[in-house]
Amino acid sequence: MRNNPTEPERRLWMALRSSRFEGFKFRRQDVIGHRIVDFFCPARGVIVEVDGHTHDAEVDALRDARMLRDFGFATVRFTNEDVMRNLDGCLVRLQEVLLTSPERWAGRVERMSRHHPPTPSSEEEGET
């Protein structure tokens, strides 16, 4: 699947890759437990699945509940049609979930800021 993604997965990946989406890093086709998920944001523990019409909603709900129970990872699901017809709406929904999910490595950010002074903005660089 990684070498031959569906068109909806490819479109969503183009929006998520290289930390393009709100600065969040995503992995594609990541293995978590016994499952391969379409996309995963490790900093927030959010899984993103893009589902075709053959998915069973009840089975998916059980899998999602198990992911939350066993790993603490929330799952956001979009249909192929959602991604193809309303990618912006999918991204707005994903942004809401990411911003309301707790940072899994909050202490890491604090440690990094102690060792690395903030970079001045371009406006501050010109001032004397």
Secondary structure, DSSP 8 states (H G I E B T S, - for coil): --SS--HHHHHHHHHHGGGTTTT---EEEEEETTEEEEEEETTTTEEEEEE-TT--HHHHHHHHHHHHHHH--EEEEEEHHHHHH-HHHHHHHHHHHHHHS--TTHHHHHHHHHHS-----HHHHT--
